[in-house]
Amino acid sequence: MSLSNSNYLIRDYENIRAILRDIYIYGCFSKDDFVEKLGISSRKYDKEQQRISAYLPENFIQKRRVDKKAVLYCTYHGMEDSRNYLADTYRNKSFTALDIMAFFFVQQLLAETEEMTAGEILEALPSLNDDAVFTKDNLRVKLDELVEKGFITTTKRGRSVKYRLCKDIWEDFSDEELLDIFNYLEFMKNVSPIGMPYFFLQDKLKLYLKSSRDIDSSDYKVFSFKHNHLYNILDNDVLLEILKAKQKKRLLKVTYNNKQKENTIIVGEIIHDSVYGRQYLHCYLLESKRTSVIRIDRIDEASDIGDLDDNEIRIQDGMRNFSDYCWCTSSTESGPSEIVIHFMFDEENEGYIKNRILNEGHGGVLTKIRDGIYEYRLNIGDPDEMIPWIRSFGQRAKVISSGERKTEEKLKDDWKRALEKYDSL
């Protein structure tokens, strides 16, 4: 991207966030669908697509014909490439052409001359763009930002302030230690709720290993993830505000559902569905005086509006154990019910079934009744929420009882309706 053309710089990320998320997760929306959903013009949508394409690899987003519509989808080989390309658009959502020039040119000048004053830097900076001209004031701001971010440092020389490059933080590490750090970052960027800092640092370390140590880090890949929800990176800024409000006991104002709803909330728990990747916020809505669960990917903005008072702190404390009896986010007013399931499988050839139940069963008690039959018991707020998981075992799972929810009856009815669709059976 040319510095002389700032048309592709991302200043408003909300539309791009929504477009990328739906292309990545669903892959079934057309241009007209996005125009209607986002409430933007066709021309505005085309501009947003141009911005997206400027930061993503060629052919990452593709089109296919469905009836008369061209729908957008993305191609991604998670087992072959661990890079999160969606994070590239997120990382580039707030800089200007002047930021780019300051970042590269200032460091280049200080690499050639060990120390320089702001005036000396200003005089030496090239003028390549009439729309991005350095002045004494805006250069000072950019220098302060580079100091704050750790790229350069200052030294007092009499009345003058000299700028110099920071010491290479990696130089005292061995190659093996750097690769250990690289793999740690690879793990954390995929399991941490806030993954962007690990993504940034790993990307920088990858470049350093290649340029300074002649090491291709891709040759040392050690992790492979069954569930790698790369699109959660798009919500890291919102999630960070929620986490800060939780830690500091602050009220949040949130807008969500394409800015159609707004509420003042007390943060309860953040729930992550490790299979489907959805993230949820359990919270208390002050205006309606009730608890609610909001999908984090539907929150457009979250802003701090003040401290919790004593009563609001008590409300927050009362929400602590919400997820203790949740399969994911659902609960009932009547409280937890015990669900009993019998799992039937060939222990010799299907031992993985038992391991799966133990790994995915949310702490339920699994007891062997006899060869090939195991009984699973769990106290859960809403047994119906387990239905997709139970169905995934096919004929190997049978719900025996579930209290008042009658989950076993719902499953029977579902199977009957499914069979009715196949007359030949």
GUVEXTOR-804888 format. One record per residue (C-alpha): residue in one letter; residue number from 0; y negated, x negated, z negated. Coordinates in nm, 4 decimals. Layout:
REM residues N
REC   residu   num          v          u          w
REC        A   NUM          Y          X          Z
...
//
This chain:
REM residues 425
REC   residu   num          v          u          w
REC        M     0     0.0000     0.0000     0.0000
REC        S     1    -0.3356    -0.1474     0.1056
REC        L     2    -0.6004    -0.1972    -0.1590
REC        S     3    -0.8541    -0.0708     0.0918
REC        N     4    -0.6860     0.2715     0.0960
REC        S     5    -0.6636     0.4535    -0.2365
REC        N     6    -0.5469     0.7866    -0.0903
REC        Y     7    -0.1977     0.7357    -0.2318
REC        L     8    -0.3002     0.6487    -0.5887
REC        I     9    -0.1682     0.9054    -0.8358
REC        R    10    -0.4418     1.0603    -1.0478
REC        D    11    -0.2900     1.4036    -1.1192
REC        Y    12     0.0788     1.3690    -1.2003
REC        E    13     0.1694     1.7304    -1.2827
REC        N    14     0.2497     1.8502    -0.9287
REC        I    15     0.4385     1.5306    -0.8494
REC        R    16     0.6371     1.5636    -1.1735
REC        A    17     0.7430     1.9187    -1.0822
REC        I    18     0.8309     1.8315    -0.7215
REC        L    19     1.0362     1.5249    -0.8159
REC        R    20     1.2248     1.7020    -1.0936
REC        D    21     1.3316     1.9921    -0.8738
REC        I    22     1.4292     1.7674    -0.5833
REC        Y    23     1.6342     1.5437    -0.8135
REC        I    24     1.8096     1.8154    -1.0152
REC        Y    25     1.8462     2.1035    -0.7699
REC        G    26     1.7864     1.9860    -0.4136
REC        C    27     1.7540     2.3416    -0.2815
REC        F    28     1.3797     2.4048    -0.2487
REC        S    29     1.1744     2.4010     0.0710
REC        K    30     0.8082     2.3232     0.1268
REC        D    31     0.7236     2.6945     0.1120
REC        D    32     0.9076     2.7269    -0.2192
REC        F    33     0.7037     2.4450    -0.3742
REC        V    34     0.3756     2.5838    -0.2376
REC        E    35     0.4516     2.9235    -0.3936
REC        K    36     0.5909     2.7840    -0.7192
REC        L    37     0.3073     2.5383    -0.7851
REC        G    38     0.0294     2.7596    -0.6508
REC        I    39    -0.1051     2.4905    -0.4200
REC        S    40    -0.2005     2.4845    -0.0536
REC        S    41     0.0314     2.3574     0.2177
REC        R    42    -0.2100     2.0694     0.2822
REC        K    43    -0.2139     1.9763    -0.0878
REC        Y    44     0.1667     1.9713    -0.0904
REC        D    45     0.1732     1.7386     0.2131
REC        K    46    -0.0641     1.4999     0.0340
REC        E    47     0.1561     1.4981    -0.2757
REC        Q    48     0.4619     1.4224    -0.0615
REC        Q    49     0.2775     1.1293     0.0980
REC        R    50     0.1992     0.9928    -0.2480
REC        I    51     0.5616     1.0308    -0.3565
REC        S    52     0.6881     0.8557    -0.0420
REC        A    53     0.4525     0.5623    -0.1056
REC        Y    54     0.6432     0.4739    -0.4244
REC        L    55     1.0040     0.5707    -0.3509
REC        P    56     1.2528     0.3860    -0.1280
REC        E    57     1.2934     0.4952     0.2313
REC        N    58     1.5436     0.7832     0.2642
REC        F    59     1.5531     0.8424    -0.1127
REC        I    60     1.4311     1.1974    -0.0416
REC        Q    61     1.6003     1.3651     0.2535
REC        K    62     1.6021     1.7041     0.4272
REC        R    63     1.8768     1.9363     0.5372
REC        R    64     1.8696     2.2716     0.7130
REC        V    65     1.9702     2.5813     0.5172
REC        D    66     1.9296     2.8909     0.7350
REC        K    67     1.5791     2.8481     0.8742
REC        K    68     1.4445     2.6355     0.5902
REC        A    69     1.4351     2.2584     0.5477
REC        V    70     1.5265     2.1913     0.1845
REC        L    71     1.4601     1.8618     0.0065
REC        Y    72     1.7162     1.6644    -0.1903
REC        C    73     1.7567     1.3059    -0.3065
REC        T    74     2.0386     1.0586    -0.2584
REC        Y    75     2.1281     0.8348    -0.5473
REC        H    76     2.4330     0.6213    -0.6177
REC        G    77     2.4367     0.5881    -0.9950
REC        M    78     2.7422     0.3638    -1.0031
REC        E    79     2.5905     0.1173    -0.7578
REC        D    80     2.2270     0.1048    -0.8644
REC        S    81     2.0951     0.1532    -1.2159
REC        R    82     1.7307     0.1509    -1.1117
REC        N    83     1.5365     0.4642    -1.1977
REC        Y    84     1.3163     0.5186    -0.8936
REC        L    85     1.1536     0.8228    -1.0529
REC        A    86     1.0067     0.5874    -1.3117
REC        D    87     0.8176     0.4046    -1.0355
REC        T    88     0.6028     0.7099    -0.9692
REC        Y    89     0.5499     0.7605    -1.3418
REC        R    90     0.4452     0.3982    -1.3913
REC        N    91     0.1921     0.4188    -1.1099
REC        K    92     0.0328     0.7450    -1.2124
REC        S    93    -0.2854     0.6170    -1.3703
REC        F    94    -0.4171     0.2997    -1.2055
REC        T    95    -0.7042     0.2497    -0.9593
REC        A    96    -0.7664    -0.0004    -0.6821
REC        L    97    -0.9922    -0.1900    -0.9239
REC        D    98    -0.7061    -0.2126    -1.1752
REC        I    99    -0.4794    -0.3663    -0.9110
REC        M   100    -0.7397    -0.6201    -0.8053
REC        A   101    -0.8152    -0.7199    -1.1647
REC        F   102    -0.4477    -0.7558    -1.2527
REC        F   103    -0.3586    -0.9888    -0.9661
REC        F   104    -0.6810    -1.1754    -0.8950
REC        V   105    -0.7728    -1.2578    -1.2557
REC        Q   106    -0.4271    -1.4015    -1.3279
REC        Q   107    -0.4305    -1.5940    -1.0017
REC        L   108    -0.7681    -1.7495    -1.0851
REC        L   109    -0.6545    -1.8445    -1.4366
REC        A   110    -0.3357    -1.9978    -1.2963
REC        E   111    -0.5534    -2.2268    -1.0844
REC        T   112    -0.8208    -2.2939    -1.3503
REC        E   113    -0.6959    -2.3078    -1.7094
REC        E   114    -1.0027    -2.1507    -1.8729
REC        M   115    -1.2869    -1.9419    -1.7313
REC        T   116    -1.5698    -1.7287    -1.8665
REC        A   117    -1.6234    -1.3715    -1.7523
REC        G   118    -1.9181    -1.4875    -1.5424
REC        E   119    -1.7101    -1.7543    -1.3723
REC        I   120    -1.4352    -1.5054    -1.3008
REC        L   121    -1.6854    -1.2550    -1.1598
REC        E   122    -1.8306    -1.5175    -0.9279
REC        A   123    -1.4868    -1.6282    -0.8060
REC        L   124    -1.3423    -1.2783    -0.7481
REC        P   125    -1.3125    -1.1896    -0.3801
REC        S   126    -1.4842    -0.8780    -0.2481
REC        L   127    -1.2310    -0.6928    -0.0366
REC        N   128    -1.3246    -0.3315    -0.0847
REC        D   129    -1.6657    -0.1646    -0.0823
REC        D   130    -1.5252     0.1141    -0.3012
REC        A   131    -1.3861    -0.1262    -0.5636
REC        V   132    -1.6685    -0.3641    -0.6467
REC        F   133    -1.6629    -0.5700    -0.9644
REC        T   134    -1.9708    -0.5717    -1.1833
REC        K   135    -2.0258    -0.7521    -1.5119
REC        D   136    -1.9583    -0.4320    -1.7058
REC        N   137    -1.6465    -0.3068    -1.5311
REC        L   138    -1.4977    -0.6569    -1.5181
REC        R   139    -1.5420    -0.6857    -1.8945
REC        V   140    -1.3485    -0.3596    -1.9383
REC        K   141    -1.0645    -0.4836    -1.7160
REC        L   142    -1.0516    -0.8182    -1.8986
REC        D   143    -1.0295    -0.6385    -2.2333
REC        E   144    -0.7406    -0.4298    -2.0981
REC        L   145    -0.5565    -0.7420    -1.9809
REC        V   146    -0.6098    -0.9005    -2.3240
REC        E   147    -0.4845    -0.5861    -2.5001
REC        K   148    -0.1724    -0.5750    -2.2816
REC        G   149    -0.0939    -0.9403    -2.3478
REC        F   150    -0.1473    -1.0877    -2.0009
REC        I   151    -0.4444    -1.3057    -2.0942
REC        T   152    -0.6021    -1.4279    -2.4167
REC        T   153    -0.9457    -1.5433    -2.5316
REC        T   154    -1.0729    -1.8644    -2.6894
REC        K   155    -1.4191    -1.9197    -2.8399
REC        R   156    -1.5977    -2.2288    -2.7007
REC        G   157    -1.9359    -2.2449    -2.8733
REC        R   158    -2.1236    -1.9367    -2.7604
REC        S   159    -1.8922    -1.8779    -2.4667
REC        V   160    -1.5720    -1.6754    -2.4569
REC        K   161    -1.3101    -1.8372    -2.2375
REC        Y   162    -1.0166    -1.6494    -2.0866
REC        R   163    -0.6784    -1.8072    -2.0223
REC        L   164    -0.3270    -1.6949    -1.9361
REC        C   165    -0.1004    -1.6141    -2.2289
REC        K   166     0.1882    -1.8430    -2.3049
REC        D   167     0.5126    -1.7667    -2.1243
REC        I   168     0.6973    -1.5600    -2.3863
REC        W   169     1.0336    -1.6273    -2.2201
REC        E   170     1.0206    -2.0043    -2.1844
REC        D   171     1.1949    -2.0847    -2.5151
REC        F   172     1.4906    -1.8548    -2.4380
REC        S   173     1.8042    -1.9859    -2.2697
REC        D   174     1.9401    -1.8176    -1.9576
REC        E   175     2.2213    -1.6614    -2.1604
REC        E   176     1.9776    -1.5197    -2.4174
REC        L   177     1.7601    -1.3696    -2.1451
REC        L   178     2.0614    -1.2030    -1.9863
REC        D   179     2.1584    -1.0622    -2.3276
REC        I   180     1.8081    -0.9172    -2.3609
REC        F   181     1.8317    -0.7816    -2.0065
REC        N   182     2.1553    -0.5969    -2.0873
REC        Y   183     2.0128    -0.4646    -2.4137
REC        L   184     1.7193    -0.3184    -2.2177
REC        E   185     1.9632    -0.1746    -1.9605
REC        F   186     2.1390     0.0093    -2.2447
REC        M   187     1.8250     0.1281    -2.4226
REC        K   188     1.6450     0.2604    -2.1149
REC        N   189     1.9387     0.4985    -2.0601
REC        V   190     2.0030     0.6138    -2.4182
REC        S   191     1.6623     0.6053    -2.5879
REC        P   192     1.4628     0.9339    -2.5881
REC        I   193     1.1614     0.7296    -2.4752
REC        G   194     1.2951     0.5101    -2.1973
REC        M   195     0.9809     0.3953    -2.0178
REC        P   196     0.8995     0.0869    -2.2350
REC        Y   197     1.2518    -0.0462    -2.1820
REC        F   198     1.2299     0.0250    -1.8090
REC        F   199     0.8975    -0.1605    -1.7822
REC        L   200     1.0153    -0.4625    -1.9781
REC        Q   201     1.3493    -0.4885    -1.7995
REC        D   202     1.1779    -0.4678    -1.4611
REC        K   203     0.9455    -0.7500    -1.5597
REC        L   204     1.2326    -0.9591    -1.6980
REC        K   205     1.4296    -0.9058    -1.3759
REC        L   206     1.1418    -1.0498    -1.1724
REC        Y   207     1.1039    -1.3391    -1.4175
REC        L   208     1.4734    -1.4281    -1.4012
REC        K   209     1.4588    -1.4349    -1.0228
REC        S   210     1.1311    -1.6220    -0.9804
REC        S   211     1.1488    -1.8669    -1.2727
REC        R   212     1.5226    -1.9140    -1.3350
REC        D   213     1.6681    -1.8304    -0.9903
REC        I   214     1.9026    -1.5766    -1.1540
REC        D   215     1.9940    -1.2506    -0.9852
REC        S   216     2.0350    -1.0139    -1.2814
REC        S   217     2.2301    -0.7611    -1.0724
REC        D   218     2.5251    -1.0035    -1.0820
REC        Y   219     2.5499    -0.9524    -1.4603
REC        K   220     2.5647    -0.5717    -1.4792
REC        V   221     2.7880    -0.4626    -1.7696
REC        F   222     2.7128    -0.0921    -1.8279
REC        S   223     2.8252     0.2178    -1.6437
REC        F   224     2.7102     0.5591    -1.7700
REC        K   225     2.8983     0.8859    -1.7321
REC        H   226     2.5849     1.0898    -1.7961
REC        N   227     2.2660     0.9185    -1.6831
REC        H   228     1.9797     1.1665    -1.6835
REC        L   229     1.7185     0.9663    -1.4980
REC        Y   230     1.4783     1.2587    -1.4570
REC        N   231     1.4048     1.2698    -1.8339
REC        I   232     1.1746     0.9737    -1.7720
REC        L   233     0.9305     1.2198    -1.6122
REC        D   234     0.8712     1.3838    -1.9518
REC        N   235     0.8285     1.0703    -2.1628
REC        D   236     0.4545     1.1209    -2.2134
REC        V   237     0.5059     1.4753    -2.3444
REC        L   238     0.8023     1.3694    -2.5592
REC        L   239     0.6005     1.0831    -2.7080
REC        E   240     0.3286     1.3233    -2.8235
REC        I   241     0.5936     1.5475    -2.9808
REC        L   242     0.7555     1.2565    -3.1650
REC        K   243     0.4181     1.1337    -3.2924
REC        A   244     0.3300     1.4811    -3.4181
REC        K   245     0.6657     1.5040    -3.5957
REC        Q   246     0.6231     1.1655    -3.7640
REC        K   247     0.2589     1.2118    -3.8642
REC        K   248     0.2889     1.5818    -3.9581
REC        R   249     0.0386     1.7036    -3.7021
REC        L   250    -0.0160     2.0332    -3.5233
REC        L   251     0.0333     2.0414    -3.1474
REC        K   252    -0.1128     2.2639    -2.8814
REC        V   253     0.1325     2.2981    -2.5928
REC        T   254     0.0968     2.4593    -2.2521
REC        Y   255     0.4174     2.5370    -2.0663
REC        N   256     0.5844     2.7387    -1.7892
REC        N   257     0.3381     2.6187    -1.5229
REC        K   258     0.0489     2.6598    -1.7702
REC        Q   259     0.1132     3.0320    -1.8043
REC        K   260     0.1739     3.0061    -2.1789
REC        E   261    -0.0097     2.8238    -2.4562
REC        N   262     0.0788     2.8004    -2.8241
REC        T   263    -0.0113     2.6094    -3.1367
REC        I   264     0.3135     2.4784    -3.2800
REC        I   265     0.4730     2.3009    -3.5746
REC        V   266     0.7315     2.0547    -3.4460
REC        G   267     1.0852     2.1055    -3.5734
REC        E   268     1.3692     1.9190    -3.4016
REC        I   269     1.4178     1.7650    -3.0611
REC        I   270     1.7596     1.8487    -2.9168
REC        H   271     1.9176     1.6577    -2.6283
REC        D   272     2.2088     1.8053    -2.4357
REC        S   273     2.4073     1.4931    -2.3516
REC        V   274     2.6132     1.6640    -2.0783
REC        Y   275     2.3504     1.8510    -1.8782
REC        G   276     2.0559     1.6357    -1.9809
REC        R   277     1.8216     1.9113    -2.0897
REC        Q   278     1.5865     1.8328    -2.3788
REC        Y   279     1.4633     2.1097    -2.6073
REC        L   280     1.1953     2.1422    -2.8731
REC        H   281     1.2711     2.3630    -3.1740
REC        C   282     0.9321     2.4634    -3.3114
REC        Y   283     0.7360     2.7225    -3.5057
REC        L   284     0.4780     2.9261    -3.3111
REC        L   285     0.1781     2.9787    -3.5375
REC        E   286     0.0258     3.2658    -3.3384
REC        S   287     0.3409     3.4801    -3.3422
REC        K   288     0.4737     3.3454    -3.6747
REC        R   289     0.8272     3.2782    -3.5504
REC        T   290     1.0511     2.9929    -3.4464
REC        S   291     1.1305     2.9263    -3.0826
REC        V   292     1.3084     2.6781    -2.8569
REC        I   293     1.1139     2.5431    -2.5573
REC        R   294     1.2614     2.3287    -2.2829
REC        I   295     1.0667     2.0027    -2.2824
REC        D   296     1.0730     1.9760    -1.9025
REC        R   297     0.8743     2.3016    -1.8927
REC        I   298     0.5949     2.1689    -2.1151
REC        D   299     0.2949     2.0754    -1.9015
REC        E   300     0.0829     1.9242    -2.1771
REC        A   301     0.0987     1.8544    -2.5511
REC        S   302    -0.2135     1.7594    -2.7475
REC        D   303    -0.2740     1.6767    -3.1149
REC        I   304    -0.5124     1.9217    -3.2829
REC        G   305    -0.4999     1.8262    -3.6502
REC        D   306    -0.3044     1.7793    -3.9728
REC        L   307    -0.0519     2.0277    -4.1066
REC        D   308    -0.1657     2.2035    -4.4234
REC        D   309     0.0625     2.2397    -4.7260
REC        N   310     0.2082     2.5729    -4.6105
REC        E   311     0.2740     2.4367    -4.2597
REC        I   312     0.4499     2.1339    -4.4073
REC        R   313     0.6786     2.3715    -4.6000
REC        I   314     0.7542     2.5560    -4.2753
REC        Q   315     0.8384     2.2272    -4.1059
REC        D   316     1.0657     2.1233    -4.3929
REC        G   317     1.2468     2.4574    -4.3649
REC        M   318     1.3393     2.3878    -4.0014
REC        R   319     1.5208     2.0615    -4.0748
REC        N   320     1.8770     2.1902    -4.0544
REC        F   321     1.8428     2.4092    -3.7456
REC        S   322     2.0774     2.2032    -3.5285
REC        D   323     2.3489     2.1598    -3.7933
REC        Y   324     2.5293     2.4709    -3.6694
REC        C   325     2.4136     2.4712    -3.3048
REC        W   326     2.6379     2.3861    -3.0130
REC        C   327     2.3118     2.3177    -2.8321
REC        T   328     2.0099     2.5385    -2.9097
REC        S   329     2.1346     2.8903    -2.9841
REC        S   330     2.1863     3.0492    -3.3251
REC        T   331     2.2180     3.4024    -3.4664
REC        E   332     2.0495     3.5825    -3.7536
REC        S   333     2.3885     3.6552    -3.9107
REC        G   334     2.4537     3.2842    -3.9592
REC        P   335     2.7424     3.0607    -3.8500
REC        S   336     3.0783     3.1980    -3.7380
REC        E   337     3.4091     3.0138    -3.7325
REC        I   338     3.5641     2.9828    -3.3895
REC        V   339     3.9345     2.9041    -3.3576
REC        I   340     4.0709     2.7675    -3.0301
REC        H   341     4.4249     2.6672    -2.9380
REC        F   342     4.4535     2.3807    -2.6915
REC        M   343     4.7834     2.3521    -2.5047
REC        F   344     4.8605     2.0423    -2.3015
REC        D   345     5.1258     1.7832    -2.2213
REC        E   346     5.0689     1.5161    -2.4862
REC        E   347     5.2563     1.2499    -2.2937
REC        N   348     5.0752     1.2889    -1.9618
REC        E   349     4.7491     1.4535    -2.0736
REC        G   350     4.6534     1.2553    -2.3810
REC        Y   351     4.2990     1.2367    -2.2473
REC        I   352     4.2582     1.6074    -2.3337
REC        K   353     4.2906     1.5327    -2.7044
REC        N   354     4.0441     1.2440    -2.6751
REC        R   355     3.7989     1.4677    -2.4947
REC        I   356     3.8174     1.7355    -2.7645
REC        L   357     3.7562     1.4746    -3.0356
REC        N   358     3.4666     1.3179    -2.8428
REC        E   359     3.2957     1.6397    -2.7336
REC        G   360     3.3937     1.8799    -3.0106
REC        H   361     3.0839     1.8451    -3.2318
REC        G   362     3.2852     1.7489    -3.5367
REC        G   363     3.5271     2.0407    -3.5266
REC        V   364     3.8602     2.0008    -3.7065
REC        L   365     4.1562     1.9431    -3.4738
REC        T   366     4.5017     2.0036    -3.6227
REC        K   367     4.8383     1.9658    -3.4541
REC        I   368     5.0452     2.2862    -3.4891
REC        R   369     5.3472     2.1630    -3.2968
REC        D   370     5.4198     1.9491    -2.9934
REC        G   371     5.1750     2.0346    -2.7174
REC        I   372     4.9629     2.2767    -2.9206
REC        Y   373     4.6535     2.1867    -3.1256
REC        E   374     4.4266     2.4141    -3.3262
REC        Y   375     4.0526     2.3494    -3.3232
REC        R   376     3.8155     2.5033    -3.5826
REC        L   377     3.4376     2.4839    -3.5966
REC        N   378     3.1604     2.6701    -3.7812
REC        I   379     2.8942     2.7365    -3.5202
REC        G   380     2.5755     2.9427    -3.4993
REC        D   381     2.6573     3.1063    -3.1662
REC        P   382     3.0168     3.0642    -3.0375
REC        D   383     2.9155     3.2150    -2.7008
REC        E   384     2.7202     2.8973    -2.6293
REC        M   385     3.0546     2.7134    -2.6145
REC        I   386     3.1868     2.9219    -2.3251
REC        P   387     3.1077     2.6711    -2.0436
REC        W   388     3.2802     2.3955    -2.2440
REC        I   389     3.5842     2.6134    -2.3163
REC        R   390     3.6102     2.7159    -1.9502
REC        S   391     3.6126     2.3508    -1.8439
REC        F   392     3.9622     2.3169    -1.9960
REC        G   393     4.0991     2.5955    -1.7737
REC        Q   394     4.4387     2.7308    -1.8814
REC        R   395     4.4684     2.4683    -2.1568
REC        A   396     4.2260     2.6497    -2.3936
REC        K   397     4.2654     2.9899    -2.5577
REC        V   398     4.0110     3.1329    -2.8042
REC        I   399     4.1982     3.2946    -3.0939
REC        S   400     3.9013     3.4273    -3.2919
REC        S   401     3.5247     3.3871    -3.3245
REC        G   402     3.4071     3.6311    -3.5905
REC        E   403     3.1556     3.9003    -3.4958
REC        R   404     3.0627     3.7399    -3.1641
REC        K   405     3.3976     3.8254    -3.0007
REC        T   406     3.3739     3.5258    -2.7686
REC        E   407     3.7410     3.5689    -2.6776
REC        E   408     3.6658     3.9157    -2.5368
REC        K   409     3.3774     3.7848    -2.3293
REC        L   410     3.6007     3.5151    -2.1830
REC        K   411     3.8708     3.7702    -2.0962
REC        D   412     3.6169     3.9926    -1.9229
REC        D   413     3.4776     3.6947    -1.7295
REC        W   414     3.8252     3.5994    -1.6058
REC        K   415     3.9005     3.9601    -1.5064
REC        R   416     3.5777     3.9859    -1.3039
REC        A   417     3.6541     3.6529    -1.1401
REC        L   418     4.0021     3.7694    -1.0388
REC        E   419     3.8624     4.0902    -0.8929
REC        K   420     3.6697     3.8813    -0.6431
REC        Y   421     3.9980     3.7402    -0.5093
REC        D   422     4.1844     4.0495    -0.3863
REC        S   423     4.4678     3.8397    -0.2472
REC        L   424     4.5647     3.7414    -0.6022
//
